[in-house]
C-alpha cells in the first residue's frame, strides 16, 4: 500500500495551493465568523427534515451509551444545534469550534452546554479522554493531505471502543474533489477512501450511509461513516 501522503495526493483532482495548510484554519474561522448569525438562523431546524442524518446520530448515541459514560465532543460544532441534539439523545456532550462568533452563538442558544474555541488539529485533551466524537461536515474544509493527521488526533483522544461519526460531501465515483463552498474551499470525498484513511488511523468501520441531496441543498450526495476506535 502507498504511504499515506502519497495515497491522499493520488486521489486529489485539483491542487490545494489556494488553501495552504498554514492558512486554512484562519481562513475558515474568519469566513464562518462573518456569516455566523445568518448560518445559525438558516440551519436552526435543519435536522427536522433529515431523518437519515438523525438515524445515524441516534445509532451513534446508542453505541456510545453501550460502551461507557465518558464525555462526547462535537468537533466543528458551529452554533451548537447538533451538540444540543446529542444532549437530547442522552449524551454528556460539549462542542468545539474554530469560530469565536459561532461559539458565542452556541453559548447564547444553549447556556446549559459547554462550548470552547479550538482546533480539531490539536485538541487540549488527554489521550483516551472521550467516549465519542461527532464531526458533522466539519472536516470538509481540511486540505486532503491533512485529513490523516486529523483522524489520528481523533483516535488519540478517543478511548478504546469509543465511536466516531463523520458526515461529509461524497464524491460520487470521482477522486477527492475541491469545490467552491462560497465561504472557503471544501472537498468531496469517496466514501471508501475516507473509510480507508480512518482505518489507517486506528478505526474500524461500524456502518455507513449515503443519501441524495434535498432540493434546497447543494446538489452533492451526502456521506456518513460510523467508526469504532480499535483497541
KABEL-V671021 format. One record per backbone hydrogen bond with DSSP energy under -0.5 kcal/mol. NH is the residue of the N-H (numbers start at 1). CO is the residue of the C=O. Records with the same first field share a line. If there is no record, write none. Layout:
NH->CO  CO
//
This chain:
7->3
8->4
9->5
10->6
11->7  8
12->8  9
13->176
19->16
23->20
24->20
27->23
28->24
29->25
30->26
31->27
32->28
33->29
34->30
35->31
36->32  33
39->35
40->36
41->37
42->38
43->39
44->41
46->43
48->45
49->46
50->47
54->50
55->51
56->52
57->53
58->54
59->55
60->56
61->57
62->58
63->59
64->60
65->61
66->62
67->63  64
68->64
72->92
73->132
74->94
75->73  134
76->74  96
77->74  96
80->77
84->80
85->81
86->82
87->83
88->84
89->85
90->87
91->86
93->91
94->72
95->114
96->74
97->116
100->98
103->99
104->100
105->101
106->102
107->103
108->104
109->105
110->106
113->110
114->93
116->95
118->97
122->119
125->123
128->156
129->126
130->157
131->71
132->71
133->163
134->73
135->165
136->134
137->135  167
142->139
146->143
147->143  144
148->144
149->146
150->146
151->147
152->148
153->149
154->150
155->151
156->152
157->153
158->154  155
159->130
161->229
162->159
163->131
164->227
165->133
166->164  225
167->135
168->223
170->221
171->189
174->171
176->11
177->188
179->186
181->179
183->181
186->179
187->140
188->177
189->169
194->190
195->191
196->192
197->193
198->194
199->195
200->196
201->197
202->199
203->198
204->228
206->226
207->226
209->224
211->222
217->214
220->218
222->211
223->168
224->209
225->166
226->207
227->164  225
228->204
229->162
230->202  228
//
